[in-house]
Structure formats: structure tokens, C-alpha cells
Amino acid sequence: MKAILVILDGLGGRPTDLDGATCLERAATPNMDGLAQRGALGLMDPIRPGVRPGSDTSHLAIFGYDPFQVYTGRGAFEALGIGMEVRGGDICFRTNFATVEERGGELIVVDRRAGRLAEGKELEGAVNGIDLSDLGVEFSFRASTEHRGALVLRGENLSAAVSDTDPHETGVPIAQAKALADSQAARRTAEILNAFSRRAYQALKEHPVNRRRRESGKPPGNALLLRGAAVMPHLRPVTEEYGVRGACVAGGALYKGVARAAGLEVLDVPGATGDLRTDLCAMAKATLAALSDYDFVFVHIKGTDNAGHDGDAQAKTDFIERIDREFFGTLLAGLDLTQVHLVVSGDHTTPPAAGEHTADPVPALFVGPAIRPDKCQKFSERAAGEGGLGRFSGRLVPQLLAYCDFGPKFGA
């Protein structure tokens, strides 16, 4: 028996999305509705009721880990997901290319995402050319999708107990990193980050990419904002726990990083970009192909969250319809549902009216030969509230693999 988990990032919504309906409720989703009619629905609190989840902590919980026990920060998963080497003692950060203006000696953040620029790879070399040798530290930087990237610091006497340089708002200066622990290592790391911020601006401000962007009226990626300082947590791989071979189909670095930490092999899928332009048909075809070699395939689709963060309810609705038509249309055409258990859910709720993650539960759909169908006819938040699975917290992967009879028995 094979297992597929499909996470539609930021899937959930609120009645404030579209005049009393969520984007998912308003979207035309005949394929997902057909799955709902064959399966059972419930509402999932990604971590626990009332906890507003991050994408990293929610995915840890979905994979069966306790984020309150194992979470060290997002940076390590970002770096691992991009394919960077991460060693014990390394300090990892999630990064954004951002647009700043120099005013009175301060770097004022104008756009935290530099217009979601697409030229990060062209700027990568300039960042890696920054000299920090006088500070006794080595670093490596790698750009990923859109404005995102990761930074790894390596050296003696470093600490992840430092605050972000990302102020998480515009119109204010790049934040000064501060030590969050009373240690020389934390103070030293904060000093390194503050020096890095200024040197990154100097390296990027007149880069040819940014000159072109300014000339065409686009915001330049002339700064790097750092957040989510972390060391790599120690996780027992899901593949080891349940005795399965697992694969990941995703575009975003964070989700690839969590998958790698959980023991899954990340597949290279051309066109899986981790944004609204992603090739959903290619992702579906890669999922089907992976079933011949793997027991469990984790699929992550990001665009729903992007539209929610942008406050664009129509774009989120349209993208959900694309997922139904292109991803599930392709997947179901080649899938034997008598031989597969399938779960479709989200990692959190991102209502466009809020533009941010909220603590609302998300719909979760289980389909497969071991699943007792309930009476739900549609895949939506409202239907899930009346579904046969009730309301539960996280742990989608353990539940999914248990339906396939993978894993050890607890007790005699």
C-alpha cells in the first residue's frame, strides 16, 4: 500500500475572504470534492488549538514531531532544503533580499521582499564575495526561490541566541541583532550579523542587477534581512521510525529541508517553483512516477499561501482551482485509489483579509481503502467541521502511514 500527503500551504480561510465564504468554499473543485465523497474529513489544528503556527513548526507537527521539544529555528531547515552543507555548531539563518534606502546613516526597509525579485541567483556571488575574515568567521550564502535564501555561519564561539535583523515591517531601519543570552558567543554572533548587514548593502547596492531593476522601476534587492537563527535539531527520521522509503515533491526550500530531516529523498522536479507560477502538472507526474520506487510521497504546493499573504482572495481562489484542475486532474488520471491512501490538507490558515497565518484549524481529507467514508460531499472548511474525523491536532503522517499498516506496534 502506498501513501501520499499533499499539503496546500496556507489553504484555510475565513468567511471574511469573499463575502461570507472562504476561498476554498468559493472555488470550483470537482476533483477534490470527488475525493471528499469517497473519503472522510476533519478539522486539524496543525499544532494545537489556539496556537498560531509557523510553516516550520506546523510541518514538524504534521510529520509527527513535537515542535515544542525539537524546534530550534527555521534557518536550519532553509539551509538544508537548499542543499547547503550544515555541520554541528553551524548557525543557520533564513534570508530575504530586501529593498532599503539610506537615510541619515540608517538603512530603512522599503520592501521586505524586494518585489519578490527573481534574480537572486545573479546576486549570490556578490554576497559570497563579502569579506568577514577580520571577524574570524566563515560563511556561505545561497539564494533559493524568489527573494528567499539561507546563510550559514561557521566558526568558533558562535551562538543561535541572537535576534533577527529583519524588523518584520517597513518604514523602519534594518534591526540591530542583539544577544538573547548572556554569553560572549551570543554577543559575538550579534556583532558579526550587524557587520554583515552593512557589508551586504555595500556589496549589493550598485550591482548590475539592481541598476537594471531601478531603471525599469522595480525595487532593488540591495540588502539581506536575516531571521530564524538555528542549529540543526536532532530528529529521528520518519523513514526509520516506520520502515518506509519516502520522497518529497516541493518547490520551497523550507519544506525540502523538513523532508530531508525526516529522512525523505527530495526529488528534482523542473517547474516546481514554490510560487503561483509553479508547474502543477509536472508535480503531479513526479508524484505518480515516485510511487514506483517509494512507499510515501510528500507533496508541498506553496502558491495558496503566497496569495493569502498578498491579501489577494481572487488569486487564492483561482490558484485553488488550478490545483484542482492541473494537479489533482493529472494525479487522479494515473492513480489507483484502491492501492493508495491519500491525505489532502494545509499547514495553516492564511486568510487574505488577515494577510498572515492565523490559529484557525484547516480541513483535512483522508481517502483510501481503509478509510470509512463520511457524509461530506465537498472539500471545504465548513464541510470538514461536520466530517467523520472530528477535530484533531497535527500528526498527519503517522495517521496516514498507520492506515497503510506501516510502523511498529506499541505494546505487546
C-alpha positions as CSV (number, residue, x, y, z in Angstrom):
1,M,0.0,0.0,0.0
2,K,1.3,3.4,-1.0
3,A,0.8,6.8,0.8
4,I,0.6,10.3,-0.5
5,L,0.4,13.5,1.6
6,V,-0.5,16.7,-0.2
7,I,-0.1,19.9,1.7
8,L,-1.6,23.1,0.2
9,D,0.3,25.8,2.1
10,G,-2.0,28.3,3.8
11,L,-5.1,26.6,2.4
12,G,-7.5,27.5,5.2
13,G,-9.6,30.7,5.2
14,R,-12.3,32.6,6.9
15,P,-15.7,33.9,5.9
16,T,-14.1,37.3,5.6
17,D,-12.3,36.0,2.4
18,L,-15.2,36.5,0.0
19,D,-18.4,37.9,1.4
20,G,-19.2,35.1,3.8
21,A,-17.3,32.3,2.1
22,T,-13.7,31.2,2.2
23,C,-11.6,31.0,-1.0
24,L,-11.8,27.2,-0.8
25,E,-15.6,27.3,-0.5
26,R,-15.9,29.7,-3.4
27,A,-13.5,27.8,-5.7
28,A,-14.8,25.2,-8.2
29,T,-13.0,22.0,-7.1
30,P,-14.7,19.0,-8.7
31,N,-11.7,16.7,-8.3
32,M,-11.2,17.4,-4.6
33,D,-15.0,17.3,-4.0
34,G,-15.0,13.9,-5.6
35,L,-12.3,12.7,-3.2
36,A,-14.3,14.1,-0.3
37,Q,-17.3,12.0,-1.4
38,R,-15.0,8.9,-1.3
39,G,-13.3,9.7,2.0
40,A,-13.6,11.3,5.4
41,L,-13.0,14.8,6.5
42,G,-12.0,16.5,9.7
43,L,-10.5,19.8,11.1
44,M,-6.8,19.8,12.0
45,D,-5.1,22.2,14.4
46,P,-1.6,22.0,12.9
47,I,0.0,22.2,16.4
48,R,-2.8,22.5,18.9
49,P,-6.0,24.7,19.3
50,G,-5.3,28.4,19.7
51,V,-1.6,28.2,18.6
52,R,-0.8,30.3,15.6
53,P,1.6,28.1,13.6
54,G,4.6,28.9,11.6
55,S,5.2,26.9,8.4
56,D,8.2,25.3,10.0
57,T,6.6,24.3,13.3
58,S,3.4,23.1,11.6
59,H,5.3,20.8,9.3
60,L,7.2,19.3,12.2
61,A,3.9,18.6,13.9
62,I,2.4,17.2,10.7
63,F,5.3,14.8,10.4
64,G,4.7,13.7,14.0
65,Y,7.4,15.6,15.9
66,D,6.7,17.8,18.9
67,P,7.8,21.3,17.8
68,F,7.9,22.4,21.5
69,Q,10.6,19.8,22.1
70,V,12.6,19.8,18.8
71,Y,12.3,23.2,17.2
72,T,15.4,25.3,17.1
73,G,14.5,27.8,14.4
74,R,13.7,28.0,10.7
75,G,17.2,28.7,9.4
76,A,18.5,25.2,9.6
77,F,15.6,23.8,7.5
78,E,16.0,26.5,4.9
79,A,19.7,25.8,4.5
80,L,19.2,22.0,4.4
81,G,16.4,22.4,1.9
82,I,18.5,24.5,-0.5
83,G,21.1,21.7,-0.3
84,M,23.7,23.5,1.8
85,E,26.1,21.6,4.0
86,V,25.2,22.1,7.6
87,R,27.6,20.8,10.3
88,G,27.3,20.7,14.1
89,G,27.9,24.1,15.5
90,D,26.9,26.0,12.4
91,I,24.4,28.8,12.8
92,C,21.8,29.0,10.0
93,F,19.5,31.8,9.0
94,R,16.6,32.3,6.7
95,T,17.2,35.4,4.5
96,N,15.3,37.8,2.4
97,F,16.6,40.0,-0.3
98,A,15.0,43.4,0.6
99,T,14.9,47.0,-0.6
100,V,16.4,49.6,1.7
101,E,17.1,53.4,1.4
102,E,19.9,55.0,3.2
103,R,18.6,57.9,5.3
104,G,20.7,59.7,7.9
105,G,23.1,56.8,8.1
106,E,20.4,54.2,8.7
107,L,19.2,51.6,6.2
108,I,15.4,52.0,6.1
109,V,13.4,49.0,4.9
110,V,11.1,49.9,2.0
111,D,10.2,46.4,0.8
112,R,11.0,43.3,2.8
113,R,10.8,41.1,-0.3
114,A,12.3,43.4,-2.9
115,G,9.3,43.0,-5.1
116,R,9.7,39.2,-4.9
117,L,12.7,39.6,-7.2
118,A,13.6,36.6,-9.4
119,E,17.3,37.4,-9.8
120,G,18.6,36.1,-6.5
121,K,21.0,33.6,-8.2
122,E,22.6,36.5,-10.0
123,L,23.2,38.3,-6.7
124,E,24.5,35.3,-4.9
125,G,28.1,35.7,-6.0
126,A,28.3,39.3,-4.7
127,V,27.0,38.2,-1.3
128,N,29.5,35.3,-1.1
129,G,32.3,37.8,-2.0
130,I,31.8,39.7,1.3
131,D,34.9,39.5,3.4
132,L,34.3,38.6,7.1
133,S,37.8,37.2,7.7
134,D,38.6,40.1,10.1
135,L,35.8,38.8,12.3
136,G,37.2,35.2,12.4
137,V,34.2,33.6,10.8
138,E,33.4,31.8,7.6
139,F,30.0,31.9,5.9
140,S,28.2,30.6,2.8
141,F,25.1,32.0,1.2
142,R,22.7,30.5,-1.3
143,A,19.7,32.1,-3.0
144,S,16.6,29.9,-3.4
145,T,13.1,30.9,-4.8
146,E,12.1,34.5,-5.4
147,H,13.6,36.7,-2.7
148,R,14.5,33.9,-0.3
149,G,17.8,32.3,0.6
150,A,19.8,31.0,3.5
151,L,23.0,31.9,5.3
152,V,25.3,29.6,7.2
153,L,27.9,30.9,9.7
154,R,30.8,28.7,10.7
155,G,33.5,29.4,13.3
156,E,34.4,29.2,16.9
157,N,32.3,30.7,19.7
158,L,29.1,31.2,17.8
159,S,25.5,31.1,19.1
160,A,22.0,30.9,17.7
161,A,20.7,33.0,20.7
162,V,20.5,36.2,18.6
163,S,17.6,38.3,17.4
164,D,16.6,38.9,13.8
165,T,17.9,41.7,11.7
166,D,14.6,41.6,9.8
167,P,12.3,44.2,11.5
168,H,9.2,42.4,10.1
169,E,7.8,45.8,9.0
170,T,8.6,48.6,6.5
171,G,9.5,52.2,7.1
172,V,11.9,51.3,9.9
173,P,15.7,50.6,9.9
174,I,17.2,47.1,9.5
175,A,17.1,45.8,13.0
176,Q,20.3,45.5,15.0
177,A,20.9,41.9,16.0
178,K,21.1,41.5,19.8
179,A,22.3,38.8,22.0
180,L,19.4,36.8,23.5
181,A,21.7,35.1,26.0
182,D,24.2,36.4,28.5
183,S,27.1,34.8,26.7
184,Q,30.2,36.1,24.9
185,A,29.3,33.8,22.0
186,A,25.8,35.4,21.6
187,R,27.3,38.9,21.7
188,R,30.0,38.0,19.2
189,T,27.4,36.5,16.8
190,A,25.2,39.6,17.0
191,E,28.2,41.8,16.2
192,I,29.0,39.6,13.2
193,L,25.5,39.9,11.9
194,N,25.4,43.6,12.2
195,A,28.7,43.9,10.3
196,F,27.3,41.5,7.7
197,S,24.2,43.7,7.2
198,R,26.2,46.8,6.4
199,R,28.7,44.9,4.1
200,A,25.9,43.2,2.3
201,Y,24.4,46.6,1.4
202,Q,27.7,47.9,0.2
203,A,28.1,44.7,-2.0
204,L,24.6,44.8,-3.5
205,K,23.6,48.5,-3.9
206,E,25.4,49.1,-7.2
207,H,25.2,45.5,-8.5
208,P,24.2,45.5,-12.3
209,V,21.1,43.5,-11.4
210,N,19.9,46.3,-9.1
211,R,20.9,49.0,-11.5
212,R,18.7,47.3,-14.1
213,R,15.8,46.9,-11.6
214,R,15.9,50.6,-10.6
215,E,16.0,51.7,-14.3
216,S,12.9,49.6,-15.0
217,G,11.1,50.9,-11.9
218,K,11.5,47.8,-9.9
219,P,12.6,47.7,-6.2
220,P,16.3,46.7,-6.0
221,G,17.4,43.7,-3.9
222,N,20.1,45.8,-2.2
223,A,20.0,44.3,1.3
224,L,19.7,41.0,3.1
225,L,17.4,40.5,6.1
226,L,18.2,37.6,8.5
227,R,15.9,35.7,10.7
228,G,15.3,32.4,12.3
229,A,18.8,31.7,13.7
230,A,19.0,27.9,14.4
231,V,21.2,24.9,14.8
232,M,20.2,21.7,13.2
233,P,17.8,19.7,15.5
234,H,18.3,16.0,16.1
235,L,15.2,14.2,14.6
236,R,14.7,10.5,14.2
237,P,13.8,10.1,10.6
238,V,10.2,9.1,9.9
239,T,11.5,6.7,7.3
240,E,13.4,4.9,10.0
241,E,10.6,5.0,12.5
242,Y,8.1,3.5,10.1
243,G,10.4,1.4,7.9
244,V,9.4,3.2,4.6
245,R,11.1,4.8,1.7
246,G,9.9,8.4,1.3
247,A,10.2,11.1,-1.3
248,C,9.4,14.8,-1.4
249,V,8.0,16.8,-4.3
250,A,8.2,20.6,-3.5
251,G,9.5,23.9,-4.7
252,G,10.2,25.8,-1.4
253,A,13.5,25.2,0.5
254,L,11.9,25.1,4.0
255,Y,9.7,22.1,3.0
256,K,12.5,20.3,1.3
257,G,14.6,20.9,4.4
258,V,12.0,19.4,6.8
259,A,11.6,16.4,4.4
260,R,15.3,15.8,4.3
261,A,15.5,16.0,8.1
262,A,12.6,13.4,8.2
263,G,14.6,11.0,6.0
264,L,12.8,11.7,2.7
265,E,14.7,12.0,-0.6
266,V,14.0,15.3,-2.3
267,L,13.2,14.9,-6.0
268,D,14.3,17.4,-8.6
269,V,11.1,18.5,-10.4
270,P,11.7,21.1,-13.2
271,G,9.0,23.7,-13.0
272,A,8.3,23.2,-9.3
273,T,9.0,26.8,-8.3
274,G,7.3,27.2,-5.0
275,D,5.1,30.2,-6.1
276,L,2.0,30.9,-8.1
277,R,3.8,30.1,-11.4
278,T,4.7,26.5,-10.4
279,D,4.1,23.7,-12.8
280,L,1.3,21.7,-11.1
281,C,1.1,19.1,-13.8
282,A,4.8,18.4,-13.5
283,M,4.4,18.0,-9.8
284,A,1.6,15.5,-10.2
285,K,3.5,13.5,-12.8
286,A,6.6,13.4,-10.5
287,T,4.3,12.1,-7.7
288,L,2.9,9.3,-9.8
289,A,6.4,8.3,-11.0
290,A,7.7,8.3,-7.5
291,L,5.2,5.7,-6.4
292,S,7.0,3.0,-8.3
293,D,10.1,3.4,-6.1
294,Y,8.8,4.9,-2.8
295,D,6.3,3.9,-0.2
296,F,5.4,7.5,0.8
297,V,5.4,10.7,-1.2
298,F,5.1,14.2,0.4
299,V,3.9,16.9,-1.9
300,H,4.0,20.6,-0.9
301,I,2.3,23.3,-3.0
302,K,3.0,26.9,-1.9
303,G,1.0,29.3,-4.0
304,T,-2.1,29.3,-1.9
305,D,-0.1,30.8,0.9
306,N,1.5,33.5,-1.3
307,A,-1.8,34.8,-2.4
308,G,-3.1,34.8,1.2
309,H,-0.1,36.8,2.4
310,D,-0.6,39.2,-0.5
311,G,-4.2,39.8,0.6
312,D,-5.5,38.6,-2.8
313,A,-8.6,36.5,-2.3
314,Q,-9.3,36.2,-6.0
315,A,-5.7,35.0,-6.7
316,K,-6.0,32.4,-3.9
317,T,-9.4,31.2,-5.3
318,D,-8.0,31.0,-8.8
319,F,-4.9,29.1,-7.7
320,I,-7.0,26.6,-5.7
321,E,-9.0,25.9,-8.9
322,R,-5.7,25.4,-10.8
323,I,-4.6,22.9,-8.1
324,D,-7.8,21.0,-8.6
325,R,-7.7,21.1,-12.3
326,E,-4.0,20.7,-13.1
327,F,-2.5,18.8,-10.1
328,F,-5.4,16.6,-9.0
329,G,-6.7,16.2,-12.5
330,T,-3.3,14.8,-13.6
331,L,-2.8,12.8,-10.4
332,L,-6.2,11.1,-10.4
333,A,-5.9,10.2,-14.0
334,G,-3.0,8.0,-13.2
335,L,-3.8,6.9,-9.6
336,D,-5.4,3.6,-8.5
337,L,-7.2,4.7,-5.3
338,T,-7.7,1.0,-4.3
339,Q,-3.9,0.8,-3.8
340,V,-3.2,4.2,-2.2
341,H,-4.0,6.2,0.9
342,L,-4.1,9.9,0.2
343,V,-4.3,12.9,2.6
344,V,-5.0,16.4,1.4
345,S,-4.7,19.3,3.9
346,G,-3.0,22.6,4.7
347,D,-0.2,23.5,7.1
348,H,-2.1,26.5,8.5
349,T,-4.8,29.1,7.6
350,T,-3.8,32.3,5.8
351,P,-7.0,34.4,5.3
352,P,-6.4,37.2,2.7
353,A,-8.1,39.7,5.0
354,A,-5.5,39.0,7.6
355,G,-2.6,38.5,5.3
356,E,-0.9,36.3,7.9
357,H,-1.1,32.9,9.5
358,T,-4.0,32.5,12.0
359,A,-4.8,29.9,14.6
360,D,-7.9,28.6,12.8
361,P,-7.9,24.8,12.1
362,V,-7.6,23.6,8.5
363,P,-9.6,21.0,6.6
364,A,-8.1,17.5,6.3
365,L,-9.2,14.8,3.9
366,F,-8.3,11.1,4.1
367,V,-9.1,8.8,1.2
368,G,-8.2,5.2,0.6
369,P,-9.4,1.6,1.0
370,A,-9.0,1.6,4.8
371,I,-10.9,4.9,5.3
372,R,-14.6,4.8,6.3
373,P,-16.4,7.4,4.1
374,D,-18.5,10.0,5.9
375,K,-21.4,12.0,4.5
376,C,-19.4,15.0,3.3
377,Q,-19.8,16.0,-0.3
378,K,-17.4,18.9,-0.6
379,F,-13.8,19.6,0.4
380,S,-14.1,22.8,2.5
381,E,-13.7,24.2,6.0
382,R,-17.4,24.1,6.7
383,A,-17.8,20.5,5.5
384,A,-14.7,19.4,7.4
385,G,-16.3,20.7,10.6
386,E,-19.1,18.1,10.1
387,G,-16.8,15.3,8.9
388,G,-16.3,11.9,10.4
389,L,-12.7,12.6,11.6
390,G,-13.7,15.3,14.0
391,R,-11.1,17.8,15.2
392,F,-7.5,16.7,16.0
393,S,-4.0,18.1,16.3
394,G,-1.2,17.6,13.8
395,R,0.4,14.1,13.2
396,L,-1.0,13.6,9.7
397,V,2.0,11.5,8.6
398,P,1.7,9.0,11.5
399,Q,-2.0,8.6,10.8
400,L,-1.5,8.2,7.1
401,L,1.2,5.6,7.4
402,A,-0.8,3.8,10.1
403,Y,-3.7,3.3,7.6
404,C,-1.1,1.6,5.4
405,D,-0.1,-0.6,8.3
406,F,3.5,0.7,8.4
407,G,5.4,1.1,11.7
408,P,5.8,-0.9,14.9
409,K,3.1,-1.9,17.3
410,F,3.1,-0.1,20.7
411,G,2.9,-2.7,23.4
412,A,2.6,-6.5,23.4
